[in-house]
Amino acid sequence: MMPSLESSLRGKRVNALADMVIVTDRLDYSAIDQVFPLFAEQQFFIDELVPERVQGAEALEVGVGSGVLSIAVARAGARHVTALEINPRARNFAGFNFVTNGVEDRVSVVDGCAEVFRPVAQRRFDFVFSNPPFEPTPPGMTYFHHSAAGPYGLDFLDRMLAGLGEHLTATGSAQIVTAAPGDAGGPTLFVDLVRRRLPGTSRIAVNPVAMTFDEILDRLAAKQMGPTSLVDDLRGRARADGVTHMHLCVLHYTAGAHEVRVEPSARTYADFWDRPADEATL
């Protein structure tokens, strides 16, 4: 007897977002190849989409995860989406979600690698987008593929921004949703990184609700994925550097004059680190 869809999804999480149904791992799946459930950052990304930048675009997603953003971009009118992903488990989940959401003919998944753009080295895209790893991760700690991003959560993003311009068409644009470090006033380290790496016009929409860096590190220590001394060392480093908060942000980037604008998001995403998307009923 063939297994039913219900039995195949047992132990998984079925997330509902906008008009999409996305299958991921549950939060209690503890291996480092976890496919992370949906949270507020995916809704923030969708709310910030600019339709005219997506329609008819040859698009690239860096780090497909569950596939939710590639599905949203395909449904918004992209001609085709190439999706990079280093985690084999995520590639499997994404393929399932592409089929169940009806976009499998317009999205293709390519194996990713640490050199972010190497799999598409000779290609340029009209629209590049990502929800990259952004959790602060102390050196020496083994952590989830979807989240490990160095001491301040910027390591992957730094590599991506460094190569972004080489993979955009002359009229291309990029959109990235991330949580970024800074102080109580805003994502200062992220703003500095954007200023250094991107020569064009950048707009950063910042969620008015932030979390303290100490809260983030308390949650990291509670997961017990490495010695607590590593977290304590990072906590001390952050205090010395004046890093006190993490801010949920969406970066919009286009060619043009070198400018970085920071503004509050049109919508407030409360409990963005705590509350997963609604669960769907199949």
Steps between C-alpha positions, in 0.01 A plus 500: 500500500629845411547737795245778530595865491391525862737224609785648294462832679489350847767671710525796261358850538251629243522880493241737357619834363308727263344251257783248533526174689863417586632180659803532730652322793357557844696712745581189703695346210847558641748390228702774331328435164164618640268668248380793708129586543370833375519811718432870459796564269332316211184709533716816525677403176171440317350827628805686366498350149493762223292340221665678206843373610379140501266467203672332207829480692768236478542462875748341740441395860805446718415237763161355407418326831138385484451679168242747630664814358563342159132400488394855589730652235384254234139576582575873487587456132867407468575325171727248674667459840834327551533401866832420669509274805788326677285278726378178326207465741382851417523427126268202553245704696515788251430269206195360677375851576553615141278218376227546760488876435497463121827671402722198422528601132639846586747420780816290482723412795880501463749368758644792697848537645696716744615721211155650469471571126734232367217274371377789279842655438437609139139614540323827575148540632227765497407431862712343776339423834578320824413428860858412597632344822509777760520357851803608703715187528818490713818372332537128568128430542329249268159642415210461256586548131207740461619737774875479573646836395799593716528711816265778393296306245655684205757255359283347227340833417842662462607237244174538312509878481864490385400310184152638446582769243674251270179298472243773439404625155544872432141567607484221757406525866535300820286444809631337818320439828719448805541572869792734551709621796536850632396712793162613631476759224536265204699232313824697498735213408275402210482858374879525511532172307258618230688827465830312453377231266232652279584788263141575395180611672390309811184536705474312830153456650529427874234334713422730797520203741855389590647235729796551727820318411505351850158343439626345177804356677287367787297301245817378333640375830172323577529292181818341643668455162841592638678599822332791679845657532488573125177694547643684800805602296277639225288684756811674632617588149161651416498717809850626419392582143174669602282237330179492704209415266393296196263659248285330237572673168430486128768636267401629156789562260517646149766656281537876535662761720675368811239556771373312804160593642363350820130523578239322712300224335140573406383214719613389846599135544462424870661195661697445180744263669237303695185438303504268199251535217157346537468127456299385200236228495518267201 
